[in-house]
Amino acid sequence: MSLPSLDNVDRLSTVYGYSRVRRAISLLDNLVFEEFFYGKLHLYPLWIKQFTRLLDAARPRAIVKELMSSQE
């Protein structure tokens, strides 16, 4: 999970739903940031931010897939 890809994030949001994945990653980000802020973690895992950006990019892909399948 150190380098998430757009296809993996798209697949994850398709299976579990965008809002559920967004909520989970947001909770994880808040917990990790709190641990980092209080000095319990020495390095902040940047893959969380990359995952969030990829999740935002994957959302329109799901909408396009839904529109394409509804036209058939």
N, C-alpha and C positions, 0 to 999 in steps of 0.2 A: 504493500500500500504506500510505499515511499514515493512513487511517481504515478498517480492515477491518470488514466487516459480518458479522453472524451467518450470513447465507445464503452468503456467499463462503467463510467458514471451514468451514461445514457441508459445502459442496460439495468443498472441498479435502480434508477428513478422510474424506469418502465415497470419493473417487477414490483417495487414497493410503493410507488407513487411519489411524485415530486415533493409534496408537502410533508410527507412522513420523513423522507430522507433529509429535507431541508431542516426540519425540526431536530432530528437526531444530530446532524452535524453542528447545528447551532449550540445545542446542549454540550456536546463534546468540546467545542471551541471555548465556550464559557468556562468549563471545568479546567481545561488545560491552561487557559490564560490565567485563571486564579492561582493555580499551582506555580506557574511561571512567575507571576507577579510577587508572590510571597517567598520566592527563592527555593521552592522545593524541586523545581525543574531548572536545569542550567541552560538548556537549549529549547527554544520554542519550535515545535514541528511545523515547518512551513508547508507541508503537504496538505494541512487542513485548509489553508487559504487557497491553495491551488485547487483542491477538491471543490471548494465553494464557487470559485470562478468557473470551473468546468460544469458544475451543476447548473449555474445560471445559463451557460451556453447550451446545455443539453435540454433545457425546458422548451425552447422553440422547436427543437427537433421532434419532441413528442407531440406537440401541437400540429406540426406539419404531417406527421405520420397519421394522426387521428383524422385530419382533414382529407388526406389522400385515401384512406380506407373507407371513409363515409361516402366518397364520390363514386366508388366502385359499385 
